[in-house]
């Protein structure tokens, strides 16, 4: 077990280059592997989760070169993957598990996949149900709707799936299986989730359309595909990782940070809207747009924050940032209410519970609810340093490391090594700003 001590600071200064976006890094390996030709990926995130995706495709015969400045994926085509000699190890990565299941559903060989204890406790019925309705044959080997999963060959049919949740992982699994179906496949969500899969599929040559409906629901549709083609992918910085440094710049007194190369895709940028609603001082610089993905540098200055209400369609655009938003809310003036976020319960931990318990340990007033939490801000009276149980959840560890910078006294993060899942250099980056 790794333990990290965090002490309060004042005056964070400097520039931070954010590692590559985790969601886009995963997808670039997956699509590159099933495309014809070579895909070159720059600014790839070499976190544990994305390395799990690389490992799985190598086990299926795909040559993937890790160069100093890029990743080269020598694609095998839509039908070129080989049956692995062993169970695919997905590690702690839910994205690998769910998206890969969509691809494996269209192969002509059987595959088993499994992960660590945390991964194997996360719900997989949400992708098994639509994929099996397409004609896939996916079973939970422990009969608990969790991994390990066994995926057998099946003839896939196009469907229209009405998803009960706005989940990019569910949507992506179905769309990826749709590449192998006998007709058009579509997914309608109650709200638009992140659209990296749709954008990247289009860039690789698939026919994908997206439609927004009255009331906020959204439909993505894909046509069967004969082939995808390797591309150059420049991965923007991960806004989920940037959020910790933006929050640190806002919460630590006398700070000014330039957070560089942040992905600003509108389906992911809800965190920035919440910052604005809370009165944050943010300035967007050097905006650009490439491969359908926006990016910008963000100048952050210490700010007096105020409470807000976070609910409805914005939730899917910031679901991974809610732990750090909760920390910001605990340091703000007034009450923050988070609703419609029951999805927090099925992340690496039940994040409603883990956020509540750790904020309370730091002296915050938090009331958990079925789909979120109510946080009474304590502006002017800092949080107290505390012993934080990360529960091996990378977003909990990073959020409360930031909380420790603005707290009174020492904060100790238990199992701090879990940040390696998405941001191996996180603590070094944090220390560079002191």
Buried (B, 14 or more C-beta within 10 A) or exposed (E): EBEBEBEBBEEBEBEBBBBBBBBBBBBBBBBBBBBBBBBBBBBBBBBBBBBBBBBBBBBBEBEBEEEEEBBBBBBBBBEBBEEBEEBBBBBBBBBBBBBBBBBBBBBEEEBBBBBBEBBBEBBBEBBBBBBBEBBBEBBBBEEEBBBBBBBBBBEBBBBEBEBEBBBBBBBBBBBBBBBBBEEBBBBBBBBBBBBBBBBBBBBBBBEBEEEEEEEEBBBBBBBBBEBBBBBBBBBBBBBBBBBBBBBBBBBBEEBBBBBBBBBBBEBBBBBBBBBEBBBBBBEEEEEEEEBEBBBBBBBBBBBBBBBBEBBEBBBBBBBBBBBBBBBBBBBBBBBBBBBBBBBBBBBBBBBBBBBBBBBBBBBBEBEBBEBBBBBBBBBEEBBBBBEBBBBBBBBBBBBBBBBBBBBEEBBBBBBBBBBBBBBBBBBEBBEEBE
